C-alpha cells in the first residue's frame, strides 16, 4: 500500500454501503460531489482569500490599463511588467493550497481506478498476455482460485506464475514510486526472470452508450467533478 492508498479502505467501506441502494453511475456522481466539496473547502481554508482577491482586482485594473494604452511599446513595458508580476504573485500564493487541496482528489482517483477500472474476464474468454525480457505468457483461469498469468520460455515451458489477486492489467517489480501508489495485485519477486507482465483485462463499462473509451468511469467522473467544483466555488465565492 502506498501513501496515496491510505484512505482506500474507507473509500471501499463507504462505496460498499452506497452500493446497497445506488447504481455505479450515481455512486460516481456522489463521489465527485463529495471530493469536490472537500477539495475546495481545503483550498479555501489554506489559501489567503483576501490577498488573492486584492491581487485579482489589481491585476484586472492593470490589464484594463494596458489594453487601453495607446503609445509606444517602451512606454507600455513598465505596465506590462507590473501586470506579469501581479499574475505571478497570484500563482505563487495559491500554489501551496492548490497542491494540498488536490491531494484528496488524487487519492480518490487512485482508488477509483482500482474499483471501477479493470475486471476479470468471463471464464473461457481469451485474454492476451505480454511479458518482458523475451518471454511469452498466457492467461489461466480454471474457474476456482485466483486467476493467473503463466510465463513461458521460447519452448513453451512454464517458468513462473503470476497470480492476479486484483483485476490490475500490469504487474511489475516494485519501483520507488510504489511508495506513493501501491499495486493492489502485488509485485513480481526481485529474482523473477521478467520485469513486467501486461494482461489485457476488460474494462468496466458504466455508460450504456457511446464509444468504448467513453463508457468507463473516467469521462463521467471528471465531467461531474468539474461541474461540482466550479458550482461549489461559485456558491462559496472562493477566489
Backbone bond lengths (Angstrom), bond angles and torsions (degrees), N, CA, C in turn:
res aa  C-N    CA-C-N  psi(-1)  N-CA   C-N-CA  omega(-1)  CA-C   N-CA-C  phi
1 X - - - 1.466 - - 1.519 109.77 -
2 X 1.330 117.11 129.93 1.447 121.50 177.44 1.522 111.59 -90.96
3 X 1.335 115.58 174.86 1.464 119.99 -178.54 1.527 112.07 -61.83
4 X 1.336 116.66 -36.94 1.460 119.60 179.85 1.522 112.70 -76.04
5 X 1.343 116.88 -8.04 1.464 121.07 178.69 1.526 112.86 -93.70
6 X 1.327 117.40 -1.96 1.473 120.30 -174.54 1.527 112.68 -56.17
7 X 1.361 119.81 -45.00 1.470 118.47 -179.47 1.521 114.01 -80.01
8 X 1.337 118.69 2.17 1.467 120.88 -175.74 1.532 113.04 -56.50
9 X 1.350 120.07 -43.55 1.472 118.63 178.30 1.531 113.01 -59.45
10 X 1.330 116.60 -37.32 1.471 119.93 177.62 1.523 110.21 -66.72
11 X 1.334 117.04 -45.21 1.465 120.27 177.28 1.527 110.92 -57.56
12 X 1.330 116.31 -43.68 1.468 120.46 -178.30 1.523 111.19 -65.06
13 X 1.338 116.81 -40.15 1.457 120.22 -179.67 1.530 110.81 -65.15
14 X 1.327 116.47 -45.14 1.471 120.00 179.75 1.521 110.63 -65.68
15 X 1.346 116.85 -42.43 1.458 120.14 -179.71 1.524 110.99 -65.24
16 X 1.322 116.76 -36.99 1.455 120.06 177.01 1.519 111.86 -63.40
17 X 1.329 116.04 -38.15 1.469 120.26 177.48 1.535 110.19 -67.90
18 X 1.353 116.50 -43.77 1.465 119.73 179.07 1.523 112.13 -64.73
19 X 1.342 116.39 -30.17 1.466 120.31 -178.50 1.518 112.37 -64.83
20 X 1.339 116.79 -16.58 1.456 120.31 179.58 1.514 113.17 -69.50
21 X 1.346 117.71 -19.83 1.467 118.42 -177.78 1.535 113.35 -145.87
22 X 1.353 118.37 2.88 1.460 120.18 178.70 1.523 110.72 -127.85
23 X 1.333 117.92 138.68 1.470 120.68 175.46 1.530 110.36 -72.74
24 X 1.342 117.39 166.66 1.469 120.53 -174.94 1.525 114.67 -56.48
25 X 1.333 118.76 -44.61 1.461 120.15 -177.48 1.523 111.77 -63.37
26 X 1.318 117.07 -38.57 1.464 119.77 178.42 1.519 110.23 -68.66
27 X 1.335 116.46 -36.57 1.468 119.40 176.61 1.525 110.59 -63.22
28 X 1.327 116.86 -40.43 1.463 119.54 177.03 1.527 111.32 -62.70
29 X 1.325 117.07 -39.03 1.461 120.55 177.56 1.525 110.65 -63.79
30 X 1.329 116.47 -40.94 1.467 120.53 177.92 1.525 110.55 -63.04
31 X 1.333 116.19 -45.23 1.468 120.08 179.15 1.528 110.83 -61.78
32 X 1.328 117.31 -42.80 1.466 119.66 -179.07 1.524 110.96 -64.32
33 X 1.326 117.66 -38.89 1.463 120.69 178.93 1.523 110.90 -67.71
34 X 1.330 116.97 -45.68 1.466 120.44 -178.69 1.522 111.63 -62.77
35 X 1.328 116.47 -46.36 1.463 118.78 -175.88 1.522 111.12 -72.22
36 X 1.334 117.48 -28.90 1.468 120.27 175.44 1.524 110.15 -64.88
37 X 1.328 116.58 -43.53 1.466 120.70 179.29 1.520 110.55 -64.82
38 X 1.330 117.30 -46.75 1.469 121.10 -179.55 1.521 110.85 -60.93
39 X 1.312 116.81 -46.38 1.452 120.84 -177.43 1.531 112.10 -65.99
40 X 1.314 116.88 -45.20 1.460 119.63 -178.61 1.523 112.07 -69.12
41 X 1.320 117.23 -36.80 1.463 119.95 177.42 1.524 111.03 -67.65
42 X 1.318 116.72 -39.29 1.460 120.76 177.24 1.521 110.34 -63.21
43 X 1.322 116.28 -43.00 1.464 120.11 176.48 1.527 111.24 -62.27
44 X 1.319 117.12 -43.10 1.475 120.84 -178.83 1.520 111.17 -62.50
45 X 1.318 117.03 -42.48 1.463 120.87 -178.11 1.527 112.65 -68.85
46 X 1.323 116.88 -31.72 1.462 120.49 -174.36 1.524 113.87 -94.99
47 X 1.320 117.71 -11.90 1.460 120.53 -177.11 1.533 110.62 -102.14
48 X 1.350 117.27 145.68 1.478 120.82 178.24 1.530 110.27 -77.26
49 X 1.293 116.35 87.64 1.461 121.16 -172.86 1.527 113.14 -60.61
50 X 1.332 117.90 -38.62 1.470 119.91 -179.16 1.526 110.84 -67.34
51 X 1.340 117.16 -41.09 1.462 120.32 178.28 1.527 110.88 -65.78
52 X 1.311 115.74 -39.78 1.465 119.54 179.39 1.525 110.41 -63.69
53 X 1.346 116.31 -42.80 1.466 120.19 179.07 1.523 110.69 -63.48
54 X 1.337 116.83 -40.99 1.464 120.26 178.48 1.516 112.17 -63.63
55 X 1.343 116.45 -42.99 1.463 120.13 178.41 1.524 110.71 -65.75
56 X 1.319 116.58 -36.92 1.463 120.32 179.21 1.525 110.97 -62.78
57 X 1.337 115.73 -44.42 1.465 120.06 179.15 1.523 111.06 -64.02
58 X 1.342 115.73 -44.03 1.464 119.60 179.61 1.525 111.50 -64.76
59 X 1.334 116.40 -38.90 1.458 120.26 179.74 1.523 111.14 -65.99
60 X 1.327 116.92 -42.22 1.466 120.10 178.65 1.522 111.09 -63.07
61 X 1.333 116.66 -40.21 1.461 120.54 178.66 1.524 110.98 -65.08
62 X 1.344 115.98 -40.57 1.461 119.72 179.67 1.524 111.37 -68.50
63 X 1.335 116.72 -39.25 1.466 120.23 177.17 1.526 111.06 -62.11
64 X 1.317 116.73 -40.53 1.474 120.90 178.44 1.523 110.31 -64.26
65 X 1.353 115.76 -41.24 1.453 119.52 -179.79 1.525 111.59 -64.10
66 X 1.339 116.27 -40.97 1.459 120.33 179.19 1.531 110.61 -66.58
67 X 1.348 116.80 -43.14 1.466 120.30 -177.81 1.528 112.03 -65.51
68 X 1.326 116.57 -27.81 1.462 120.31 -178.33 1.525 112.88 -93.57
69 X 1.321 116.92 -5.38 1.461 120.06 -178.08 1.522 110.72 -71.76
70 X 1.290 116.42 133.86 1.467 122.44 -179.04 1.525 108.45 -127.94
71 X 1.340 114.02 80.29 1.453 119.13 -177.96 1.508 111.06 -159.20
72 X 1.324 116.46 -163.83 1.448 122.18 -179.58 1.527 110.94 -77.43
73 X 1.342 114.87 154.11 1.462 120.10 -178.87 1.526 111.59 -61.04
74 X 1.349 116.37 -38.13 1.455 119.35 -179.66 1.523 111.77 -60.40
75 X 1.313 116.14 -34.04 1.461 120.15 178.91 1.525 111.71 -77.25
76 X 1.345 116.07 -28.07 1.463 120.02 -178.71 1.526 112.27 -83.90
77 X 1.340 117.18 -20.39 1.457 120.30 -173.97 1.531 113.80 -56.28
78 X 1.338 121.19 -43.56 1.478 119.39 176.95 1.523 113.21 -57.14
79 X 1.331 116.88 -37.75 1.465 120.27 178.73 1.532 110.80 -69.54
80 X 1.334 115.76 -40.61 1.466 119.61 178.28 1.529 110.35 -64.59
81 X 1.321 116.42 -42.04 1.460 120.28 179.19 1.527 111.02 -62.30
82 X 1.329 116.47 -40.72 1.468 119.07 177.93 1.530 110.25 -65.94
83 X 1.325 116.77 -38.84 1.472 120.46 179.10 1.530 110.38 -62.97
84 X 1.328 117.48 -44.93 1.462 120.85 178.14 1.520 111.27 -64.56
85 X 1.326 116.15 -38.52 1.457 119.63 178.28 1.518 112.54 -62.81
86 X 1.325 116.42 -41.83 1.463 120.50 177.76 1.528 110.87 -64.00
87 X 1.339 116.17 -41.25 1.465 120.12 179.97 1.523 110.87 -64.21
88 X 1.336 117.22 -42.65 1.461 120.76 179.70 1.523 111.51 -68.03
89 X 1.302 117.57 -37.98 1.474 120.68 177.22 1.521 110.47 -63.36
90 X 1.321 116.09 -39.10 1.463 119.16 178.90 1.532 111.25 -64.90
91 X 1.339 115.95 -42.46 1.460 119.36 177.09 1.528 110.73 -61.89
92 X 1.330 116.51 -42.07 1.460 121.03 -176.19 1.532 112.14 -64.26
93 X 1.322 117.53 -39.19 1.463 118.47 -175.79 1.530 112.74 -80.43
94 X 1.338 117.20 -20.67 1.471 118.05 178.72 1.532 111.65 -93.25
95 X 1.331 117.97 -15.74 1.458 120.39 -173.54 1.528 114.15 -60.19
96 X 1.355 119.91 -49.00 1.470 118.48 -179.58 1.525 113.02 -58.68
97 X 1.336 116.84 -45.93 1.467 119.87 -179.62 1.517 111.16 -66.82
98 X 1.334 117.06 -33.94 1.467 120.60 178.60 1.515 110.93 -64.81
99 X 1.331 116.36 -43.41 1.466 120.60 -179.57 1.530 110.53 -64.28
100 X 1.327 116.38 -47.20 1.471 119.84 -179.06 1.527 110.52 -66.29
101 X 1.330 116.22 -40.39 1.457 119.66 -179.64 1.517 113.58 -66.38
102 X 1.328 116.89 -23.94 1.465 120.16 -179.84 1.529 112.76 -83.33
103 X 1.326 117.92 -13.36 1.464 120.21 -177.88 1.525 113.18 -60.65
104 X 1.352 119.73 -44.73 1.475 118.15 177.29 1.528 112.32 -59.63
105 X 1.326 117.42 -37.07 1.469 120.59 178.34 1.521 109.90 -64.62
106 X 1.327 116.41 -44.29 1.459 120.70 -179.40 1.530 111.13 -62.88
107 X 1.322 116.81 -42.24 1.466 120.92 178.09 1.530 111.21 -61.18
108 X 1.328 115.76 -42.66 1.463 119.08 -179.95 1.525 111.05 -67.27
109 X 1.332 117.64 -39.82 1.461 120.94 179.40 1.517 110.84 -60.35
110 X 1.332 116.32 -43.52 1.471 120.57 178.79 1.524 110.00 -59.08
111 X 1.331 116.80 -44.00 1.470 120.16 -179.82 1.533 111.29 -69.89
112 X 1.318 117.37 -41.32 1.463 120.43 -179.27 1.520 111.90 -59.88
113 X 1.328 116.83 -38.68 1.454 119.48 -178.49 1.521 111.25 -64.84
114 X 1.328 116.54 -32.37 1.459 119.27 176.08 1.516 112.64 -77.87
115 X 1.333 116.54 -34.50 1.471 120.64 -176.39 1.520 112.43 -81.66
116 X 1.320 117.97 -40.66 1.462 121.42 -174.44 1.535 112.78 -116.88
117 X 1.329 117.75 13.48 1.451 121.49 -178.54 1.514 112.70 -88.28
118 X 1.332 116.30 -106.30 1.454 120.14 -178.92 1.518 112.84 -76.70
119 X 1.325 115.34 165.65 1.453 121.60 176.09 1.527 108.95 -146.78
120 X 1.323 115.57 158.01 1.459 119.48 177.99 1.527 110.13 -68.48
121 X 1.310 118.04 142.24 1.469 120.25 177.46 1.526 110.79 -72.95
122 X 1.307 115.72 163.54 1.454 120.62 174.12 1.532 109.66 -66.34
123 X 1.329 117.85 147.24 1.473 119.69 178.09 1.521 111.44 -54.23
124 X 1.309 116.01 132.49 1.453 121.22 -179.40 1.513 114.69 88.58
125 X 1.337 117.67 -10.98 1.459 120.30 179.17 1.527 109.66 -73.93
126 X 1.333 118.36 128.33 1.466 120.12 -179.61 1.523 111.35 -68.25
127 X 1.325 115.90 139.39 1.460 122.26 -179.35 1.523 108.34 -134.07
128 X 1.328 116.87 127.78 1.462 120.93 179.05 1.523 110.51 -77.83
129 X 1.323 115.57 140.16 1.459 122.28 178.77 1.523 108.45 -127.86
130 X 1.327 116.64 125.47 1.454 122.11 176.99 1.525 109.35 -113.46
131 X 1.325 116.00 135.48 1.459 121.83 -175.19 1.525 109.03 -127.45
132 X 1.316 116.45 141.69 1.456 120.93 179.24 1.525 111.22 -80.81
133 X 1.314 115.76 177.99 1.474 123.48 173.96 1.527 113.87 63.63
134 X 1.341 117.42 25.39 1.453 120.20 175.10 1.511 116.04 80.01
135 X 1.330 118.28 7.95 1.465 121.33 178.17 1.528 110.07 -93.01
136 X 1.311 115.25 166.48 1.452 122.19 175.81 1.527 109.07 -111.64
137 X 1.330 115.48 168.98 1.449 118.97 179.29 1.510 111.86 -149.89
138 X 1.306 116.48 157.16 1.462 121.69 175.36 1.523 109.45 -144.58
139 X 1.313 114.00 152.67 1.461 122.15 -177.77 1.519 109.60 -87.03
140 X 1.327 115.57 133.22 1.459 120.99 -179.80 1.521 108.49 -126.29
141 X 1.324 115.92 118.39 1.466 121.37 176.49 1.515 107.63 -138.86
142 X 1.301 115.25 102.05 1.465 120.49 -175.80 1.510 112.89 -90.98
143 X 1.344 116.51 6.14 1.458 120.06 177.64 1.503 114.57 84.39
144 X 1.311 117.67 -8.16 1.458 122.02 178.18 1.523 107.96 -137.20
145 X 1.311 115.73 134.60 1.452 119.34 -178.74 1.517 111.79 84.58
146 X 1.305 115.34 -170.32 1.458 121.28 -177.09 1.518 110.80 -82.50
147 X 1.339 118.13 127.67 1.473 119.27 175.94 1.523 109.36 -64.44
148 X 1.329 115.62 159.07 1.459 118.46 -173.63 1.523 111.12 -150.90
149 X 1.326 113.91 161.58 1.459 121.30 170.86 1.519 107.35 -103.15
150 X 1.314 115.74 130.05 1.460 120.73 -179.68 1.526 108.99 -102.53
151 X 1.316 116.95 125.69 1.468 122.59 -178.65 1.518 108.52 -94.97
152 X 1.332 115.74 131.12 1.459 120.61 -178.83 1.531 109.67 -127.02
153 X 1.338 115.15 155.78 1.460 119.65 177.00 1.525 110.36 -89.43
154 X 1.335 116.66 -169.37 1.464 120.17 -174.76 1.518 113.53 -65.61
155 X 1.346 117.49 -19.96 1.470 120.51 178.72 1.519 112.45 -92.98
156 X 1.359 116.65 -0.03 1.460 120.46 -178.60 1.509 114.05 86.27
157 X 1.332 117.14 7.84 1.463 120.93 179.76 1.527 110.08 -81.43
158 X 1.344 118.64 128.01 1.471 120.20 177.86 1.527 110.96 -63.37
159 X 1.334 115.41 132.79 1.469 120.32 178.61 1.527 111.71 -117.58
160 X 1.336 117.55 -17.59 1.463 120.50 179.43 1.521 109.19 -165.84
161 X 1.323 115.33 159.51 1.455 122.09 175.60 1.520 109.16 -126.26
162 X 1.321 115.46 140.35 1.463 121.34 -179.50 1.526 108.33 -121.69
163 X 1.321 118.63 98.10 1.467 120.05 178.50 1.522 110.73 -71.34
164 X 1.318 116.57 141.33 1.457 122.13 177.31 1.531 108.70 -104.55
165 X 1.317 115.15 93.04 1.456 120.35 179.90 1.523 111.90 -69.45
166 X 1.331 116.76 -16.02 1.465 122.95 176.84 1.521 107.56 -142.74
167 X 1.336 118.14 151.55 1.473 120.37 -178.59 1.518 112.26 -73.62
168 X 1.314 115.73 72.18 1.462 123.00 -179.30 1.522 108.41 -111.30
169 X 1.337 119.36 130.37 1.463 120.49 -172.48 1.525 115.47 -76.47
170 X 1.330 118.07 -14.26 1.467 120.20 -176.23 1.523 109.72 -131.70
171 X 1.333 115.16 127.85 1.464 122.05 173.08 1.528 106.54 -120.37
172 X 1.312 116.39 133.52 1.461 120.35 -177.26 1.527 108.88 -147.45
173 X 1.296 114.70 173.65 1.460 118.84 174.49 1.529 109.11 -71.81
174 X 1.298 115.36 151.40 1.466 119.53 -175.25 1.526 110.76 -62.77
175 X 1.355 114.98 133.26 1.453 122.00 179.09 1.531 109.16 -115.29
176 X 1.334 116.05 170.25 1.459 120.13 -177.40 1.522 111.95 -62.78
177 X 1.353 116.59 -34.94 1.457 119.08 -176.76 1.522 112.96 -73.75
178 X 1.329 117.33 -8.55 1.461 119.07 174.20 1.525 112.21 -70.84
179 X 1.335 116.92 -9.64 1.460 120.56 170.73 1.524 110.27 -65.34
180 X 1.326 116.61 -29.21 1.464 121.83 178.07 1.525 111.48 -91.61
181 X 1.327 116.67 -47.76 1.464 121.36 -178.05 1.522 108.04 -126.12
182 X 1.308 116.26 113.26 1.460 120.40 -179.87 1.518 111.51 -84.30
183 X 1.311 115.19 162.64 1.460 121.00 175.34 1.524 108.04 -99.80
184 X 1.330 118.32 115.33 1.471 119.95 -176.72 1.520 114.10 -63.80
185 X 1.337 117.33 -18.06 1.462 120.46 178.87 1.525 112.08 -90.99
186 X 1.329 116.86 -1.59 1.452 120.10 -179.56 1.523 112.43 91.32
187 X 1.335 115.69 -164.55 1.456 120.75 -173.68 1.528 110.71 -135.77
188 X 1.320 114.55 160.53 1.459 119.50 172.56 1.525 109.14 -73.56
189 X 1.323 117.87 145.28 1.468 119.70 176.14 1.527 111.00 -61.62
190 X 1.314 116.42 151.92 1.466 120.38 -179.93 1.528 111.91 -61.07
191 X 1.336 116.45 -29.58 1.463 119.42 -178.85 1.529 112.85 -94.70
192 X 1.335 117.58 12.87 1.460 120.69 179.36 1.525 109.78 -66.08
193 X 1.343 118.06 148.03 1.471 120.72 -178.75 1.525 113.33 -71.75
194 X 1.327 117.86 -12.22 1.466 121.43 179.74 1.523 109.09 -124.38
195 X 1.344 115.81 160.13 1.459 121.06 -179.32 1.523 113.07 -101.91
196 X 1.345 116.06 -21.03 1.461 118.94 -171.96 1.515 110.48 -155.58
197 X 1.334 115.49 138.08 1.460 122.05 175.96 1.526 107.77 -129.42
198 X 1.329 116.21 125.64 1.463 121.77 179.80 1.524 109.34 -114.19
199 X 1.329 115.69 126.65 1.461 122.23 -179.10 1.527 108.29 -116.50
200 X 1.314 117.01 124.20 1.469 121.90 -177.05 1.527 110.23 -79.17
201 X 1.316 115.92 68.11 1.462 120.54 179.07 1.521 110.58 -70.79
202 X 1.315 117.48 147.23 1.471 119.20 175.19 1.518 111.03 -68.30
203 X 1.330 116.71 152.23 1.463 122.50 177.72 1.520 109.88 -97.62
204 X 1.312 115.78 144.43 1.459 120.05 175.79 1.527 109.30 -65.16
205 X 1.301 116.44 134.45 1.455 122.09 178.05 1.522 108.79 -111.30
206 X 1.332 114.79 111.01 1.459 120.60 -176.13 1.517 112.84 -95.83
207 X 1.335 116.59 -31.07 1.462 120.07 177.02 1.522 109.43 -90.00
208 X 1.322 118.33 135.88 1.475 120.56 -176.74 1.519 113.98 -81.48
209 X 1.320 118.26 -10.31 1.466 120.96 -176.98 1.526 109.63 -130.86
210 X 1.344 115.16 165.20 1.449 120.56 176.37 1.517 111.99 97.29
211 X 1.347 117.06 171.14 1.465 120.66 177.63 1.524 110.92 -65.64
212 X 1.315 115.91 163.17 1.463 120.61 -175.55 1.522 112.90 -57.18
213 X 1.353 116.95 -38.35 1.458 119.31 -175.95 1.534 112.44 -68.52
214 X 1.330 117.27 -16.25 1.463 120.79 179.18 1.519 112.98 -94.41
215 X 1.320 117.44 -10.65 1.463 119.73 -170.82 1.524 113.73 -87.76
216 X 1.322 117.26 -9.54 1.455 120.28 178.23 1.523 111.82 -78.66
217 X 1.321 115.59 -172.49 1.465 120.79 -176.15 1.526 112.56 -76.33
218 X 1.333 118.02 -23.38 1.456 121.12 -167.33 1.527 113.31 -64.51
219 X 1.331 117.93 -53.91 1.460 120.84 -174.42 1.525 110.62 -61.87
220 X 1.318 116.82 -47.28 1.466 120.30 -178.68 1.521 110.88 -63.10
221 X 1.332 116.79 -45.21 1.466 120.15 -176.48 1.521 111.49 -64.11
222 X 1.331 117.49 -48.50 1.458 119.32 -176.30 1.523 111.82 -68.56
223 X 1.323 117.48 -33.34 1.460 119.74 175.58 1.531 110.50 -65.45
224 X 1.337 116.39 -44.98 1.466 120.21 179.03 1.523 110.96 -66.62
225 X 1.329 116.84 -39.97 1.465 120.72 179.63 1.526 110.77 -61.42
226 X 1.330 117.32 -44.37 1.458 121.11 178.93 1.522 111.18 -62.25
227 X 1.325 116.19 -43.93 1.469 120.68 -179.79 1.522 111.21 -62.40
228 X 1.336 116.81 -48.32 1.465 120.18 -178.60 1.529 111.45 -67.48
229 X 1.328 117.98 -38.68 1.461 120.65 -178.23 1.523 111.22 -64.48
230 X 1.345 117.35 -46.96 1.460 119.99 -179.84 1.531 111.40 -68.62
231 X 1.326 116.66 -34.84 1.465 119.67 178.14 1.521 110.66 -66.20
232 X 1.331 116.73 -44.61 1.462 120.48 -179.74 1.534 110.84 -68.30
233 X 1.334 116.32 -37.87 1.464 120.50 177.64 1.534 110.25 -60.77
234 X 1.317 116.75 -42.36 1.441 120.84 179.20 1.531 110.96 -69.12
235 X 1.325 116.62 -41.67 1.451 120.90 -179.24 1.525 111.65 -62.90
236 X 1.330 115.39 -42.87 1.477 120.44 -178.26 1.529 113.01 -87.71
237 X 1.338 116.14 -3.03 1.459 122.37 179.84 1.529 110.79 55.56
238 X 1.317 114.52 50.96 1.462 120.24 -179.40 1.520 108.87 -88.80
239 X 1.319 115.67 131.90 1.467 121.31 179.31 1.517 111.11 -81.65
